[in-house]
Amino acid sequence: MRQVFSLSVVVPGKLWTVNSERANHWTRRADSTAIWRQSAFIEARRLGRNAFTEPVAIHVQPYQRRGALADAGAHAMVAKAAIDGLVDAKVLQDDSPKFVSKLVFHAPERSDVESLHLCLFTSSFSDLETLMDENIKLQYRLSARSSEFS
């Protein structure tokens, strides 16, 4: 069995949906996108991970504090901005299909800490769902206890 390489990036911030993003003026959309991109860049650099050398599968898990839970794909624009931040941080060489083989959106869950979790796995791993679920649970427990995100 090949070795699995993974990385979990927890990016705290106010989530917005595709619908709310589309209703805003382009300058406001650009500002929101820049914040998520920069936040993901900073968090990825803090983790100190070198670039993946093989394609990865990225699992996206949003955590919402309040309001009705959005649908699974509603935070796609937030995820895109965060993934661009990972490219800026050189965790990913690019976000093209050559380097990102799969992008999976999970339905939002409730949390005291509003955030987006990105779990990256080398795509050669056969049981991504099980590993991602365990990784998400671990990251959630760590971030929920952290005063850094309060």
N, CA, C and O atoms as a GROMACS GRO file, in nm:
protein
  600
    1MET      N    1   0.085  -0.119   0.000
    1MET     CA    2   0.000   0.000   0.000
    1MET      C    3   0.088   0.124   0.000
    1MET      O    4   0.187   0.131   0.073
    2ARG      N    5   0.053   0.220  -0.081
    2ARG     CA    6   0.129   0.344  -0.089
    2ARG      C    7   0.102   0.429   0.034
    2ARG      O    8  -0.005   0.421   0.094
    3GLN      N    9   0.199   0.511   0.069
    3GLN     CA   10   0.183   0.600   0.183
    3GLN      C   11   0.085   0.712   0.149
    3GLN      O   12   0.085   0.765   0.038
    4VAL      N   13   0.002   0.747   0.247
    4VAL     CA   14  -0.096   0.853   0.229
    4VAL      C   15  -0.039   0.983   0.283
    4VAL      O   16   0.013   0.986   0.395
    5PHE      N   17  -0.048   1.087   0.206
    5PHE     CA   18  -0.008   1.219   0.252
    5PHE      C   19  -0.134   1.304   0.260
    5PHE      O   20  -0.215   1.306   0.168
    6SER      N   21  -0.148   1.372   0.371
    6SER     CA   22  -0.268   1.453   0.386
    6SER      C   23  -0.235   1.583   0.457
    6SER      O   24  -0.129   1.597   0.519
    7LEU      N   25  -0.326   1.677   0.446
    7LEU     CA   26  -0.312   1.806   0.512
    7LEU      C   27  -0.452   1.857   0.540
    7LEU      O   28  -0.540   1.854   0.453
    8SER      N   29  -0.474   1.905   0.662
    8SER     CA   30  -0.600   1.970   0.697
    8SER      C   31  -0.574   2.116   0.723
    8SER      O   32  -0.488   2.151   0.804
    9VAL      N   33  -0.647   2.200   0.655
    9VAL     CA   34  -0.634   2.345   0.672
    9VAL      C   35  -0.768   2.395   0.725
    9VAL      O   36  -0.872   2.379   0.661
   10VAL      N   37  -0.764   2.456   0.843
   10VAL     CA   38  -0.885   2.512   0.904
   10VAL      C   39  -0.878   2.663   0.889
   10VAL      O   40  -0.787   2.728   0.941
   11VAL      N   41  -0.973   2.718   0.817
   11VAL     CA   42  -0.975   2.862   0.791
   11VAL      C   43  -1.099   2.922   0.857
   11VAL      O   44  -1.211   2.904   0.808
   12PRO      N   45  -1.079   2.994   0.968
   12PRO     CA   46  -1.195   3.057   1.032
   12PRO      C   47  -1.240   3.180   0.955
   12PRO      O   48  -1.158   3.249   0.894
   13GLY      N   49  -1.367   3.208   0.957
   13GLY     CA   50  -1.417   3.327   0.890
   13GLY      C   51  -1.565   3.318   0.863
   13GLY      O   52  -1.625   3.211   0.875
   14LYS      N   53  -1.624   3.428   0.828
   14LYS     CA   54  -1.768   3.433   0.798
   14LYS      C   55  -1.792   3.372   0.661
   14LYS      O   56  -1.745   3.423   0.559
   15LEU      N   57  -1.867   3.264   0.661
   15LEU     CA   58  -1.901   3.197   0.536
   15LEU      C   59  -2.008   3.274   0.460
   15LEU      O   60  -2.094   3.338   0.521
   16TRP      N   61  -2.003   3.269   0.328
   16TRP     CA   62  -2.109   3.324   0.245
   16TRP      C   63  -2.142   3.224   0.137
   16TRP      O   64  -2.058   3.141   0.099
   17THR      N   65  -2.263   3.231   0.089
   17THR     CA   66  -2.309   3.135  -0.011
   17THR      C   67  -2.294   3.192  -0.152
   17THR      O   68  -2.274   3.312  -0.170
   18VAL      N   69  -2.304   3.104  -0.247
   18VAL     CA   70  -2.298   3.147  -0.387
   18VAL      C   71  -2.409   3.248  -0.415
   18VAL      O   72  -2.387   3.348  -0.482
   19ASN      N   73  -2.529   3.221  -0.363
   19ASN     CA   74  -2.642   3.312  -0.387
   19ASN      C   75  -2.616   3.451  -0.331
   19ASN      O   76  -2.641   3.551  -0.398
   20SER      N   77  -2.566   3.459  -0.207
   20SER     CA   78  -2.540   3.592  -0.149
   20SER      C   79  -2.423   3.660  -0.219
   20SER      O   80  -2.422   3.782  -0.235
   21GLU      N   81  -2.325   3.583  -0.262
   21GLU     CA   82  -2.209   3.638  -0.332
   21GLU      C   83  -2.252   3.698  -0.466
   21GLU      O   84  -2.205   3.806  -0.503
   22ARG      N   85  -2.339   3.631  -0.538
   22ARG     CA   86  -2.385   3.678  -0.668
   22ARG      C   87  -2.467   3.806  -0.657
   22ARG      O   88  -2.474   3.884  -0.752
   23ALA      N   89  -2.529   3.829  -0.540
   23ALA     CA   90  -2.612   3.948  -0.521
   23ALA      C   91  -2.530   4.073  -0.494
   23ALA      O   92  -2.583   4.184  -0.500
   24ASN      N   93  -2.403   4.057  -0.463
   24ASN     CA   94  -2.316   4.171  -0.431
   24ASN      C   95  -2.252   4.231  -0.556
   24ASN      O   96  -2.240   4.167  -0.660
   25HIS      N   97  -2.211   4.356  -0.542
   25HIS     CA   98  -2.134   4.424  -0.646
   25HIS      C   99  -1.999   4.354  -0.660
   25HIS      O  100  -1.949   4.297  -0.564
   26TRP      N  101  -1.940   4.357  -0.777
   26TRP     CA  102  -1.815   4.285  -0.802
   26TRP      C  103  -1.702   4.330  -0.709
   26TRP      O  104  -1.616   4.249  -0.676
   27THR      N  105  -1.700   4.456  -0.668
   27THR     CA  106  -1.592   4.501  -0.579
   27THR      C  107  -1.605   4.438  -0.440
   27THR      O  108  -1.506   4.405  -0.376
   28ARG      N  109  -1.728   4.423  -0.395
   28ARG     CA  110  -1.748   4.359  -0.265
   28ARG      C  111  -1.715   4.210  -0.274
   28ARG      O  112  -1.658   4.153  -0.181
   29ARG      N  113  -1.751   4.147  -0.387
   29ARG     CA  114  -1.716   4.006  -0.407
   29ARG      C  115  -1.565   3.990  -0.406
   29ARG      O  116  -1.512   3.895  -0.348
   30ALA      N  117  -1.495   4.081  -0.471
   30ALA     CA  118  -1.349   4.074  -0.476
   30ALA      C  119  -1.288   4.087  -0.337
   30ALA      O  120  -1.193   4.017  -0.304
   31ASP      N  121  -1.342   4.176  -0.255
   31ASP     CA  122  -1.293   4.192  -0.118
   31ASP      C  123  -1.313   4.065  -0.036
   31ASP      O  124  -1.221   4.022   0.034
   32SER      N  125  -1.432   4.006  -0.044
   32SER     CA  126  -1.462   3.882   0.030
   32SER      C  127  -1.371   3.768  -0.016
   32SER      O  128  -1.320   3.692   0.066
   33THR      N  129  -1.353   3.758  -0.146
   33THR     CA  130  -1.267   3.653  -0.201
   33THR      C  131  -1.123   3.672  -0.153
   33THR      O  132  -1.057   3.574  -0.116
   34ALA      N  133  -1.075   3.794  -0.152
   34ALA     CA  134  -0.937   3.822  -0.110
   34ALA      C  135  -0.915   3.784   0.036
   34ALA      O  136  -0.809   3.733   0.071
   35ILE      N  137  -1.013   3.808   0.120
   35ILE     CA  138  -1.000   3.773   0.262
   35ILE      C  139  -0.985   3.622   0.280
   35ILE      O  140  -0.897   3.577   0.353
   36TRP      N  141  -1.070   3.544   0.213
   36TRP     CA  142  -1.060   3.399   0.225
   36TRP      C  143  -0.930   3.346   0.164
   36TRP      O  144  -0.867   3.256   0.220
   37ARG      N  145  -0.891   3.402   0.053
   37ARG     CA  146  -0.767   3.358  -0.013
   37ARG      C  147  -0.648   3.386   0.078
   37ARG      O  148  -0.561   3.300   0.094
   38GLN      N  149  -0.643   3.505   0.135
   38GLN     CA  150  -0.531   3.541   0.222
   38GLN      C  151  -0.533   3.459   0.352
   38GLN      O  152  -0.427   3.418   0.400
   39SER      N  153  -0.650   3.436   0.408
   39SER     CA  154  -0.659   3.356   0.531
   39SER      C  155  -0.609   3.214   0.509
   39SER      O  156  -0.536   3.160   0.592
   40ALA      N  157  -0.648   3.153   0.397
   40ALA     CA  158  -0.601   3.018   0.366
   40ALA      C  159  -0.450   3.017   0.342
   40ALA      O  160  -0.381   2.924   0.385
   41PHE      N  161  -0.400   3.119   0.275
   41PHE     CA  162  -0.256   3.132   0.252
   41PHE      C  163  -0.181   3.136   0.386
   41PHE      O  164  -0.083   3.064   0.404
   42ILE      N  165  -0.227   3.220   0.477
   42ILE     CA  166  -0.161   3.235   0.607
   42ILE      C  167  -0.164   3.105   0.685
   42ILE      O  168  -0.063   3.064   0.742
   43GLU      N  169  -0.280   3.040   0.689
   43GLU     CA  170  -0.292   2.914   0.763
   43GLU      C  171  -0.205   2.806   0.701
   43GLU      O  172  -0.140   2.730   0.774
   44ALA      N  173  -0.202   2.796   0.570
   44ALA     CA  174  -0.120   2.695   0.503
   44ALA      C  175   0.028   2.720   0.529
   44ALA      O  176   0.103   2.625   0.553
   45ARG      N  177   0.072   2.843   0.524
   45ARG     CA  178   0.212   2.876   0.552
   45ARG      C  179   0.247   2.843   0.696
   45ARG      O  180   0.357   2.796   0.725
   46ARG      N  181   0.152   2.867   0.788
   46ARG     CA  182   0.175   2.837   0.930
   46ARG      C  183   0.197   2.687   0.949
   46ARG      O  184   0.276   2.646   1.034
   47LEU      N  185   0.126   2.606   0.871
   47LEU     CA  186   0.139   2.461   0.883
   47LEU      C  187   0.271   2.411   0.824
   47LEU      O  188   0.318   2.303   0.860
   48GLY      N  189   0.330   2.488   0.732
   48GLY     CA  190   0.462   2.457   0.679
   48GLY      C  191   0.470   2.335   0.590
   48GLY      O  192   0.572   2.267   0.589
   49ARG      N  193   0.368   2.305   0.516
   49ARG     CA  194   0.367   2.188   0.429
   49ARG      C  195   0.424   2.224   0.292
   49ARG      O  196   0.388   2.325   0.233
   50ASN      N  197   0.516   2.138   0.244
   50ASN     CA  198   0.567   2.155   0.109
   50ASN      C  199   0.461   2.113   0.008
   50ASN      O  200   0.363   2.048   0.044
   51ALA      N  201   0.481   2.150  -0.116
   51ALA     CA  202   0.384   2.118  -0.221
   51ALA      C  203   0.367   1.968  -0.237
   51ALA      O  204   0.462   1.891  -0.228
   52PHE      N  205   0.242   1.927  -0.262
   52PHE     CA  206   0.215   1.788  -0.294
   52PHE      C  207   0.277   1.759  -0.429
   52PHE      O  208   0.274   1.843  -0.519
   53THR      N  209   0.334   1.640  -0.444
   53THR     CA  210   0.400   1.603  -0.569
   53THR      C  211   0.313   1.516  -0.658
   53THR      O  212   0.350   1.488  -0.772
   54GLU      N  213   0.199   1.474  -0.608
   54GLU     CA  214   0.104   1.398  -0.689
   54GLU      C  215  -0.034   1.460  -0.673
   54GLU      O  216  -0.056   1.538  -0.580
   55PRO      N  217  -0.127   1.427  -0.762
   55PRO     CA  218  -0.261   1.487  -0.753
   55PRO      C  219  -0.327   1.460  -0.618
   55PRO      O  220  -0.303   1.358  -0.554
   56VAL      N  221  -0.410   1.554  -0.576
   56VAL     CA  222  -0.479   1.541  -0.448
   56VAL      C  223  -0.630   1.545  -0.469
   56VAL      O  224  -0.681   1.599  -0.568
   57ALA      N  225  -0.699   1.486  -0.374
   57ALA     CA  226  -0.844   1.501  -0.362
   57ALA      C  227  -0.865   1.601  -0.249
   57ALA      O  228  -0.802   1.589  -0.144
   58ILE      N  229  -0.952   1.698  -0.269
   58ILE     CA  230  -0.978   1.798  -0.167
   58ILE      C  231  -1.122   1.781  -0.120
   58ILE      O  232  -1.216   1.785  -0.199
   59HIS      N  233  -1.137   1.762   0.011
   59HIS     CA  234  -1.269   1.754   0.073
   59HIS      C  235  -1.294   1.885   0.144
   59HIS      O  236  -1.209   1.934   0.219
   60VAL      N  237  -1.411   1.943   0.122
   60VAL     CA  238  -1.448   2.074   0.177
   60VAL      C  239  -1.561   2.053   0.277
   60VAL      O  240  -1.668   2.004   0.243
   61GLN      N  241  -1.535   2.093   0.403
   61GLN     CA  242  -1.635   2.082   0.509
   61GLN      C  243  -1.658   2.217   0.573
   61GLN      O  244  -1.573   2.264   0.648
   62PRO      N  245  -1.772   2.281   0.543
   62PRO     CA  246  -1.804   2.408   0.610
   62PRO      C  247  -1.869   2.384   0.746
   62PRO      O  248  -1.942   2.286   0.765
   63TYR      N  249  -1.841   2.473   0.839
   63TYR     CA  250  -1.906   2.473   0.970
   63TYR      C  251  -1.972   2.608   0.989
   63TYR      O  252  -1.907   2.712   0.980
   64GLN      N  253  -2.102   2.606   1.016
   64GLN     CA  254  -2.180   2.728   1.034
   64GLN      C  255  -2.217   2.746   1.181
   64GLN      O  256  -2.244   2.649   1.252
   65ARG      N  257  -2.218   2.872   1.226
   65ARG     CA  258  -2.258   2.903   1.363
   65ARG      C  259  -2.409   2.912   1.380
   65ARG      O  260  -2.464   2.859   1.476
   66ARG      N  261  -2.476   2.979   1.288
   66ARG     CA  262  -2.620   3.002   1.304
   66ARG      C  263  -2.689   3.007   1.169
   66ARG      O  264  -2.626   2.999   1.063
   67GLY      N  265  -2.822   3.021   1.176
   67GLY     CA  266  -2.900   3.025   1.054
   67GLY      C  267  -2.925   2.885   0.999
   67GLY      O  268  -2.870   2.786   1.048
   68ALA      N  269  -3.008   2.879   0.898
   68ALA     CA  270  -3.035   2.750   0.833
   68ALA      C  271  -2.906   2.699   0.768
   68ALA      O  272  -2.831   2.776   0.708
   69LEU      N  273  -2.883   2.570   0.781
   69LEU     CA  274  -2.764   2.513   0.718
   69LEU      C  275  -2.780   2.521   0.565
   69LEU      O  276  -2.884   2.485   0.511
   70ALA      N  277  -2.677   2.568   0.500
   70ALA     CA  278  -2.677   2.582   0.354
   70ALA      C  279  -2.666   2.445   0.289
   70ALA      O  280  -2.635   2.346   0.355
   71ASP      N  281  -2.692   2.439   0.160
   71ASP     CA  282  -2.675   2.313   0.089
   71ASP      C  283  -2.526   2.285   0.068
   71ASP      O  284  -2.442   2.373   0.089
   72ALA      N  285  -2.495   2.163   0.028
   72ALA     CA  286  -2.356   2.117   0.021
   72ALA      C  287  -2.267   2.202  -0.070
   72ALA      O  288  -2.149   2.221  -0.040
   73GLY      N  289  -2.321   2.253  -0.179
   73GLY     CA  290  -2.238   2.330  -0.273
   73GLY      C  291  -2.244   2.480  -0.254
   73GLY      O  292  -2.184   2.554  -0.331
   74ALA      N  293  -2.317   2.525  -0.153
   74ALA     CA  294  -2.340   2.669  -0.137
   74ALA      C  295  -2.214   2.750  -0.109
   74ALA      O  296  -2.210   2.869  -0.137
   75HIS      N  297  -2.113   2.686  -0.054
   75HIS     CA  298  -1.991   2.759  -0.018
   75HIS      C  299  -1.878   2.735  -0.120
   75HIS      O  300  -1.760   2.746  -0.087
   76ALA      N  301  -1.917   2.703  -0.243
   76ALA     CA  302  -1.818   2.673  -0.347
   76ALA      C  303  -1.724   2.790  -0.374
   76ALA      O  304  -1.605   2.769  -0.396
   77MET      N  305  -1.775   2.912  -0.371
   77MET     CA  306  -1.690   3.028  -0.399
   77MET      C  307  -1.590   3.052  -0.286
   77MET      O  308  -1.476   3.093  -0.311
   78VAL      N  309  -1.631   3.025  -0.162
   78VAL     CA  310  -1.539   3.035  -0.047
   78VAL      C  311  -1.430   2.930  -0.063
   78VAL      O  312  -1.312   2.958  -0.042
   79ALA      N  313  -1.470   2.808  -0.099
   79ALA     CA  314  -1.373   2.700  -0.117
   79ALA      C  315  -1.275   2.733  -0.229
   79ALA      O  316  -1.155   2.709  -0.215
   80LYS      N  317  -1.325   2.788  -0.340
   80LYS     CA  318  -1.237   2.826  -0.452
   80LYS      C  319  -1.133   2.928  -0.408
   80LYS      O  320  -1.015   2.918  -0.442
   81ALA      N  321  -1.178   3.028  -0.331
   81ALA     CA  322  -1.084   3.130  -0.283
   81ALA      C  323  -0.980   3.068  -0.191
   81ALA      O  324  -0.862   3.101  -0.199
   82ALA      N  325  -1.024   2.979  -0.102
   82ALA     CA  326  -0.930   2.914  -0.009
   82ALA      C  327  -0.831   2.825  -0.084
   82ALA      O  328  -0.713   2.822  -0.050
   83ILE      N  329  -0.878   2.754  -0.185
   83ILE     CA  330  -0.788   2.669  -0.264
   83ILE      C  331  -0.687   2.756  -0.339
   83ILE      O  332  -0.570   2.718  -0.350
   84ASP      N  333  -0.729   2.870  -0.390
   84ASP     CA  334  -0.634   2.963  -0.452
   84ASP      C  335  -0.529   3.008  -0.350
   84ASP      O  336  -0.412   3.027  -0.386
   85GLY      N  337  -0.569   3.025  -0.225
   85GLY     CA  338  -0.473   3.059  -0.120
   85GLY      C  339  -0.371   2.948  -0.098
   85GLY      O  340  -0.255   2.976  -0.068
   86LEU      N  341  -0.413   2.822  -0.113
   86LEU     CA  342  -0.319   2.709  -0.101
   86LEU      C  343  -0.220   2.709  -0.216
   86LEU      O  344  -0.104   2.672  -0.199
   87VAL      N  345  -0.266   2.749  -0.334
   87VAL     CA  346  -0.174   2.762  -0.448
   87VAL      C  347  -0.076   2.875  -0.421
   87VAL      O  348   0.044   2.861  -0.446
   88ASP      N  349  -0.125   2.988  -0.371
   88ASP     CA  350  -0.037   3.101  -0.338
   88ASP      C  351   0.069   3.061  -0.235
   88ASP      O  352   0.184   3.106  -0.242
   89ALA      N  353   0.029   2.975  -0.140
   89ALA     CA  354   0.121   2.930  -0.035
   89ALA      C  355   0.212   2.817  -0.083
   89ALA      O  356   0.299   2.770  -0.009
   90LYS      N  357   0.193   2.773  -0.207
   90LYS     CA  358   0.273   2.668  -0.269
   90LYS      C  359   0.252   2.530  -0.206
   90LYS      O  360   0.340   2.444  -0.212
   91VAL      N  361   0.134   2.510  -0.145
   91VAL     CA  362   0.095   2.377  -0.099
   91VAL      C  363   0.051   2.295  -0.220
   91VAL      O  364   0.076   2.175  -0.229
   92LEU      N  365  -0.014   2.362  -0.313
   92LEU     CA  366  -0.051   2.304  -0.442
   92LEU      C  367   0.026   2.379  -0.550
   92LEU      O  368   0.041   2.501  -0.544
   93GLN      N  369   0.073   2.305  -0.651
   93GLN     CA  370   0.142   2.372  -0.761
   93GLN      C  371   0.044   2.452  -0.844
   93GLN      O  372   0.078   2.557  -0.899
   94ASP      N  373  -0.080   2.401  -0.854
   94ASP     CA  374  -0.186   2.466  -0.932
   94ASP      C  375  -0.316   2.399  -0.890
   94ASP      O  376  -0.314   2.294  -0.826
   95ASP      N  377  -0.429   2.459  -0.926
   95ASP     CA  378  -0.557   2.394  -0.894
   95ASP      C  379  -0.622   2.335  -1.018
   95ASP      O  380  -0.743   2.313  -1.021
   96SER      N  381  -0.543   2.310  -1.119
   96SER     CA  382  -0.592   2.248  -1.241
   96SER      C  383  -0.613   2.097  -1.218
   96SER      O  384  -0.566   2.043  -1.117
   97PRO      N  385  -0.682   2.030  -1.310
   97PRO     CA  386  -0.704   1.885  -1.295
   97PRO      C  387  -0.576   1.803  -1.286
   97PRO      O  388  -0.578   1.691  -1.235
   98LYS      N  389  -0.466   1.856  -1.333
   98LYS     CA  390  -0.338   1.785  -1.322
   98LYS      C  391  -0.295   1.770  -1.175
   98LYS      O  392  -0.226   1.675  -1.140
   99PHE      N  393  -0.335   1.864  -1.090
   99PHE     CA  394  -0.293   1.864  -0.950
   99PHE      C  395  -0.408   1.841  -0.853
   99PHE      O  396  -0.384   1.801  -0.739
  100VAL      N  397  -0.531   1.864  -0.895
  100VAL     CA  398  -0.649   1.839  -0.811
  100VAL      C  399  -0.739   1.743  -0.887
  100VAL      O  400  -0.806   1.781  -0.982
  101SER      N  401  -0.739   1.617  -0.844
  101SER     CA  402  -0.814   1.514  -0.916
  101SER      C  403  -0.960   1.507  -0.874
  101SER      O  404  -1.044   1.458  -0.949
  102LYS      N  405  -0.990   1.555  -0.754
  102LYS     CA  406  -1.127   1.546  -0.704
  102LYS      C  407  -1.152   1.660  -0.607
  102LYS      O  408  -1.064   1.696  -0.528
  103LEU      N  409  -1.272   1.717  -0.613
  103LEU     CA  410  -1.315   1.821  -0.520
  103LEU      C  411  -1.451   1.777  -0.468
  103LEU      O  412  -1.548   1.770  -0.543
  104VAL      N  413  -1.458   1.748  -0.337
  104VAL     CA  414  -1.579   1.693  -0.276
  104VAL      C  415  -1.634   1.793  -0.175
  104VAL      O  416  -1.562   1.837  -0.084
  105PHE      N  417  -1.761   1.829  -0.190
  105PHE     CA  418  -1.826   1.920  -0.097
  105PHE      C  419  -1.913   1.840  -0.001
  105PHE      O  420  -1.996   1.759  -0.044
  106HIS      N  421  -1.895   1.862   0.127
  106HIS     CA  422  -1.976   1.798   0.229
  106HIS      C  423  -2.077   1.900   0.281
  106HIS      O  424  -2.050   2.020   0.284
  107ALA      N  425  -2.193   1.852   0.320
  107ALA     CA  426  -2.297   1.941   0.372
  107ALA      C  427  -2.246   2.011   0.499
  107ALA      O  428  -2.178   1.949   0.580
  108PRO      N  429  -2.279   2.139   0.515
  108PRO     CA  430  -2.236   2.212   0.634
  108PRO      C  431  -2.286   2.145   0.763
  108PRO      O  432  -2.392   2.082   0.766
  109GLU      N  433  -2.208   2.163   0.867
  109GLU     CA  434  -2.246   2.116   1.000
  109GLU      C  435  -2.244   2.233   1.095
  109GLU      O  436  -2.182   2.336   1.067
  110ARG      N  437  -2.311   2.218   1.206
  110ARG     CA  438  -2.319   2.322   1.307
  110ARG      C  439  -2.193   2.322   1.392
  110ARG      O  440  -2.138   2.216   1.424
  111SER      N  441  -2.147   2.441   1.430
  111SER     CA  442  -2.028   2.456   1.514
  111SER      C  443  -2.032   2.592   1.583
  111SER      O  444  -2.098   2.685   1.536
  112ASP      N  445  -1.963   2.602   1.694
  112ASP     CA  446  -1.948   2.731   1.762
  112ASP      C  447  -1.847   2.820   1.688
  112ASP      O  448  -1.845   2.941   1.706
  113VAL      N  449  -1.764   2.757   1.605
  113VAL     CA  450  -1.661   2.828   1.531
  113VAL      C  451  -1.695   2.821   1.383
  113VAL      O  452  -1.686   2.713   1.323
  114GLU      N  453  -1.734   2.932   1.322
  114GLU     CA  454  -1.764   2.933   1.179
  114GLU      C  455  -1.634   2.923   1.102
  114GLU      O  456  -1.544   3.006   1.120
  115SER      N  457  -1.624   2.823   1.016
  115SER     CA  458  -1.498   2.800   0.947
  115SER      C  459  -1.518   2.708   0.827
  115SER      O  460  -1.625   2.650   0.807
  116LEU      N  461  -1.413   2.698   0.750
  116LEU     CA  462  -1.409   2.607   0.636
  116LEU      C  463  -1.289   2.516   0.658
  116LEU      O  464  -1.177   2.563   0.680
  117HIS      N  465  -1.312   2.386   0.650
  117HIS     CA  466  -1.204   2.290   0.663
  117HIS      C  467  -1.176   2.231   0.526
  117HIS      O  468  -1.266   2.183   0.458
  118LEU      N  469  -1.052   2.236   0.486
  118LEU     CA  470  -1.009   2.174   0.360
  118LEU      C  471  -0.917   2.059   0.396
  118LEU      O  472  -0.814   2.079   0.462
  119CYS      N  473  -0.953   1.939   0.354
  119CYS     CA  474  -0.868   1.822   0.378
  119CYS      C  475  -0.816   1.774   0.243
  119CYS      O  476  -0.894   1.738   0.154
  120LEU      N  477  -0.686   1.774   0.230
  120LEU     CA  478  -0.621   1.733   0.106
  120LEU      C  479  -0.558   1.597   0.126
  120LEU      O  480  -0.489   1.574   0.226
  121PHE      N  481  -0.580   1.506   0.032
  121PHE     CA  482  -0.524   1.372   0.038
  121PHE      C  483  -0.465   1.338  -0.098
  121PHE      O  484  -0.517   1.378  -0.202
  122THR      N  485  -0.356   1.263  -0.094
  122THR     CA  486  -0.306   1.212  -0.221
  122THR      C  487  -0.414   1.122  -0.278
  122THR      O  488  -0.471   1.040  -0.205
  123SER      N  489  -0.442   1.134  -0.403
  123SER     CA  490  -0.557   1.066  -0.463
  123SER      C  491  -0.537   0.917  -0.481
  123SER      O  492  -0.629   0.847  -0.522
  124SER      N  493  -0.417   0.866  -0.451
  124SER     CA  494  -0.394   0.723  -0.463
  124SER      C  495  -0.455   0.645  -0.347
  124SER      O  496  -0.467   0.523  -0.354
  125PHE      N  497  -0.495   0.715  -0.242
  125PHE     CA  498  -0.554   0.647  -0.128
  125PHE      C  499  -0.696   0.602  -0.162
  125PHE      O  500  -0.774   0.679  -0.217
  126SER      N  501  -0.728   0.477  -0.131
  126SER     CA  502  -0.855   0.421  -0.176
  126SER      C  503  -0.973   0.449  -0.082
  126SER      O  504  -1.087   0.443  -0.127
  127ASP      N  505  -0.949   0.479   0.044
  127ASP     CA  506  -1.058   0.499   0.138
  127ASP      C  507  -1.060   0.644   0.188
  127ASP      O  508  -1.055   0.669   0.308
  128LEU      N  509  -1.069   0.737   0.095
  128LEU     CA  510  -1.065   0.879   0.129
  128LEU      C  511  -1.177   0.921   0.223
  128LEU      O  512  -1.156   1.002   0.313
  129GLU      N  513  -1.296   0.868   0.202
  129GLU     CA  514  -1.411   0.910   0.283
  129GLU      C  515  -1.388   0.880   0.430
  129GLU      O  516  -1.412   0.967   0.514
  130THR      N  517  -1.342   0.760   0.463
  130THR     CA  518  -1.320   0.723   0.604
  130THR      C  519  -1.210   0.808   0.665
  130THR      O  520  -1.227   0.860   0.775
  131LEU      N  521  -1.099   0.823   0.595
  131LEU     CA  522  -0.989   0.903   0.647
  131LEU      C  523  -1.029   1.049   0.662
  131LEU      O  524  -0.995   1.113   0.761
  132MET      N  525  -1.101   1.102   0.565
  132MET     CA  526  -1.144   1.241   0.571
  132MET      C  527  -1.238   1.262   0.689
  132MET      O  528  -1.224   1.362   0.761
  133ASP      N  529  -1.332   1.171   0.710
  133ASP     CA  530  -1.425   1.186   0.822
  133ASP      C  531  -1.350   1.188   0.955
  133ASP      O  532  -1.382   1.269   1.042
  134GLU      N  533  -1.253   1.101   0.972
  134GLU     CA  534  -1.175   1.099   1.097
  134GLU      C  535  -1.091   1.226   1.110
  134GLU      O  536  -1.080   1.282   1.219
  135ASN      N  537  -1.033   1.271   1.000
  135ASN     CA  538  -0.951   1.391   1.000
  135ASN      C  539  -1.035   1.514   1.034
  135ASN      O  540  -0.991   1.600   1.111
  136ILE      N  541  -1.154   1.524   0.976
  136ILE     CA  542  -1.245   1.636   1.004
  136ILE      C  543  -1.281   1.638   1.151
  136ILE      O  544  -1.278   1.743   1.215
  137LYS      N  545  -1.316   1.521   1.207
  137LYS     CA  546  -1.354   1.514   1.349
  137LYS      C  547  -1.239   1.560   1.438
  137LYS      O  548  -1.260   1.632   1.535
  138LEU      N  549  -1.118   1.519   1.404
  138LEU     CA  550  -1.001   1.560   1.482
  138LEU      C  551  -0.981   1.711   1.472
  138LEU      O  552  -0.962   1.777   1.573
  139GLN      N  553  -0.984   1.765   1.351
  139GLN     CA  554  -0.964   1.908   1.333
  139GLN      C  555  -1.074   1.989   1.401
  139GLN      O  556  -1.047   2.096   1.455
  140TYR      N  557  -1.196   1.938   1.398
  140TYR     CA  558  -1.307   2.008   1.463
  140TYR      C  559  -1.284   2.015   1.613
  140TYR      O  560  -1.302   2.120   1.674
  141ARG      N  561  -1.243   1.903   1.672
  141ARG     CA  562  -1.216   1.902   1.817
  141ARG      C  563  -1.103   1.998   1.851
  141ARG      O  564  -1.110   2.070   1.951
  142LEU      N  565  -1.000   2.000   1.769
  142LEU     CA  566  -0.887   2.090   1.797
  142LEU      C  567  -0.928   2.235   1.783
  142LEU      O  568  -0.894   2.318   1.868
  143SER      N  569  -1.002   2.269   1.676
  143SER     CA  570  -1.039   2.409   1.655
  143SER      C  571  -1.144   2.455   1.754
  143SER      O  572  -1.146   2.573   1.792
  144ALA      N  573  -1.231   2.367   1.796
  144ALA     CA  574  -1.336   2.405   1.892
  144ALA      C  575  -1.274   2.442   2.028
  144ALA      O  576  -1.327   2.526   2.100
  145ARG      N  577  -1.162   2.378   2.061
  145ARG     CA  578  -1.095   2.409   2.188
  145ARG      C  579  -1.002   2.529   2.180
  145ARG      O  580  -0.962   2.586   2.281
  146SER      N  581  -0.969   2.566   2.059
  146SER     CA  582  -0.867   2.669   2.040
  146SER      C  583  -0.924   2.810   2.063
  146SER      O  584  -1.027   2.847   2.005
  147SER      N  585  -0.859   2.886   2.145
  147SER     CA  586  -0.903   3.025   2.166
  147SER      C  587  -0.856   3.111   2.049
  147SER      O  588  -0.898   3.226   2.036
  148GLU      N  589  -0.771   3.056   1.965
  148GLU     CA  590  -0.721   3.129   1.848
  148GLU      C  591  -0.835   3.172   1.756
  148GLU      O  592  -0.827   3.277   1.693
  149PHE      N  593  -0.941   3.090   1.748
  149PHE     CA  594  -1.050   3.117   1.657
  149PHE      C  595  -1.169   3.182   1.725
  149PHE      O  596  -1.270   3.206   1.660
  150SER      N  597  -1.159   3.212   1.852
  150SER     CA  598  -1.273   3.269   1.926
  150SER      C  599  -1.295   3.414   1.892
  150SER      O  600  -1.387   3.476   1.946
   0.00000   0.00000   0.00000
